[in-house]
């Protein structure tokens, strides 16, 4: 049994706007083990909230992989998210 709770590999998130494409996250890698506490800090606008919303599958993943308890969660159905 793996002790990894959350694993993020090369995560990329882009948003299309009327001005063009915004590259919100580019190449994020993160690993959190069970029992660990992680703090995410950074300047305003650096992508902290975007990362959190993407982990929760509120934002669409452009590229990369997000694993929760070893399971790829990128393309869960609405029912599986419940």
Residue pairs with C-beta under 8 A, 6 or more apart in sequence:
2 70
3 33
3 34
4 31
4 32
4 33
4 34
4 67
4 69
4 70
5 32
5 33
5 34
5 36
5 68
5 69
6 30
6 31
6 32
6 55
6 66
6 67
6 68
7 30
7 31
7 32
7 65
7 66
7 67
7 70
8 28
8 29
8 30
8 31
8 55
8 64
8 65
8 66
8 67
9 29
9 64
9 65
9 66
9 67
10 27
10 28
10 29
10 63
10 64
10 65
11 25
11 27
11 28
11 29
11 30
11 51
11 54
11 61
11 63
11 64
11 65
11 66
12 23
12 25
12 26
12 27
12 28
12 61
12 62
12 63
12 64
13 24
13 25
13 50
13 54
13 59
13 60
13 61
13 62
14 21
14 22
14 23
14 24
14 62
15 21
15 22
15 24
16 22
24 47
24 50
24 59
25 47
25 50
25 51
25 54
27 64
28 47
28 51
28 64
30 38
32 38
40 48
40 51
40 52
41 48
42 48
50 59
53 59
54 61
54 66
55 66
57 73
57 76
57 81
61 74
65 72
65 74
66 72
66 73
66 74
67 73
